[in-house]
């Protein structure tokens, strides 16, 4: 199998932006790293799509397992001339964002779907999304519901519905969007306008990318339906990353990108800005409680930049933020009491694999 040499980020993005994209073609961009045990399931879920034409761009980010051989075999038995094309690209390990940027550069489709190599999509997903894109030329961003399933037993352990009757930027400002790589789809023109994935970020990069895209979108559509499934288990959770200094830094970088979107838009309600500021103050005092005063200061500065009045919760959070580390510690104790009561109700809840899953 031909292994292409990694281009620089600028060259990749220039290649992508200069390609108008093939009409009606759906490009599935699939970064992978040592997922030989599950990638065939993800590929099968794409093969089962009722929609054609599709191209699958698999970007192998330096795998050391048998991913290349498996993809070769899958391609031989599944590729369909002119309707289902598979392209495999190998690069030295550079992280998921670099792999997605490489996939964008290699893609040819008018429609773009990012899909991690352990996740799944139901057979009707692409047909529904393509129909919406084709019906309304202004729609360039679609956000769907998704669920999470246990990697060990396959049981659905979390469900997140789309919010079709709400402005998607305001949903993000209120902290209710839950952006990730598989629930959003983009027109190629929007991906060009959004720019590259931030290759510096190793977590929250999907949040940062999606909020930038929403800020650039001509028209966003949200679907309540569950049209994607994320595999849970077998690796570090985002909540684990958040507990590290680096993870918190990346989270704040994503929130800063959202702040920048707010500054460039004149159609954001004051209530949404206030709720966003409130969330930032909360992130600030939690950072202070973790012993990261520099990150706490960044959160406070972002919140202050939004201006406006705060509701009672926002004022309480701002007060706790101004108390510094003490305020963060006091709030964490209150949070533990709340979580303890919540988890007592779920204490006996188990699943067929014998594990008790986190929310």
TAKA-V272443 format. One line per field, one symbol per residue. phi: phi as a letter, one per 20 degrees, with the letter a starting at -180 (. if undefined). Layout:
BEGIN
phi->???
END
This chain:
BEGIN
phi->.fdfffefgffffffffedfnfgmfeeddcfbbldfecffffffffgfffebeccddedeengdeegffffgffffecfcgmccdccdcdcfgcoffffffffgfeecefdccebffcdccfgegfffffffgffcfffcbccdfbcdcffednffdbccefdfecfffffffemdelfbfdedccfgffffffnfffffedbmfffffffffffeffbdcddfgecacdfdonafegffffedffffffffffffffgffgfedddeffffffffggfffffffffffendfffgfgfffffffemnecfffffffffffffmfffffffffffffffffffffdgefccfenddeff
END
